[in-house]
Amino acid sequence: MKVESTFIYLIMIPSLISIPEPQIPTPGPNPLPSPGPGTVPDPAPQPVPEPVPLPIPQPVPAPIPQTVP
């Protein structure tokens, strides 16, 4: 059923996010040259922090005009 697969999907996602996986650097359009025999190797790449969800602004209800008798 689709509902069961959805529950499994919701259960699997947090477990995948909580496990820190090694960040594999993908080569960009300009890859860095390989270090020579006399250069110091760069430190290990730091994991990219997950984006923090921004709070969704709630719509403010318009004030009701009070008729003054």
N, C-alpha and C positions, 0 to 999 in steps of 0.2 A: 504494500500500500504506500501511497505517497506520504501519508502522515507519519508512518514509521521511519521512512527515509529522512523526513524533515527532522524528526527528533534525533536520529543518529547524526545528522549533519550538525545540529546545534550542539550535540554533546562532543563531537570530534573537534569542532573549531577551537574552543578554549584550550583543549589539550595540545593542539598544534601550536597555538600562539604562546602558551606558557613554556614550551620547550625551546630553549635558545639553540637555534640551528646555526652552524658555522656560515658566516657570510662569504659567499663565493664572489669575488670581484669580477664583474663582467667587463671585458675589454671595450673601451669606448672607441670613438672614431680616431682618436690620437692615443694609441697605447703607449705607456711609459717604456722607455728603452730598458732592456734587461740590465741589472747592475753588473758592473765589471768585477774582476777578481779583487780589486782594492777598495771597492765602495762598501759602505755600511748598509746592510739591508734595512728596509723600512720596517717599523713596528707592525704588528698584526692589525688589520683593519678593525675598527670598533663597530659593533653592531648598530644599525640605524635605529634610533628610538622610534617607537610607534607614535603616530600623530594623535594628539589629544583631541577628542571630539569637542567642537565649540558648542556652548549652550545655545539652544534654539530660542530666539526671543519670542515671548508670548505676546499675542496681540492685546493691546490695551483697549478695554471697552470704552466707547465714546460716552462722555458724560451726558446724561439725560437733561435737557433744558427744563428747569422748573418754571412753570407759569406763575407769576406773582399776581394774586387777585387784586 
